[in-house]
Amino acid sequence: MRFGEAQPYSLSGVFAIAPNYTLSRVIKEGYTLIRRVRALSVDAGGQIPAAALTAYARDEDRAEALAAGFQMHVAKPIQPEQLLFVVASLAGRIDTQ
């Protein structure tokens, strides 16, 4: 299993290592990046699972991250066990439904 942390506006950075999912620190560039990723075809990685890891923890922040295209919104600080859960969920190892 591989993952990538996206650099601002860098689609090539996300897919250079062919990740199975991505975690992104959310700043405005993170929203732009996930929107650009979601605009890609499925074959090009447009449906890669993604979580927003952010210090912004309001309900409005969560809604904005999900609307931008992230599957999960995770507020910092995050405990190691929580991070493992997030990664396992994105990788399809845990059913979160």
C-alpha angles and dihedrals in degrees: 000000000000132000137184136208109218123231115216112290092349114135090163089054091055096049101032090095095035095240125201090216140352137227116204132192102230118238123135089277089057091060090048091049095050091048089053091048092049089052090062123093119261090252090053092053101266093141098048109142112252138185127197112225107196148151088227104097106165121120088247090055091052091049092049093050093049092045090052090058108270115133093210137029115206122186121214138267092059126182118232091246090053091050090052089052091051093049093045090049093050090047091053093246093121127042107228096181 
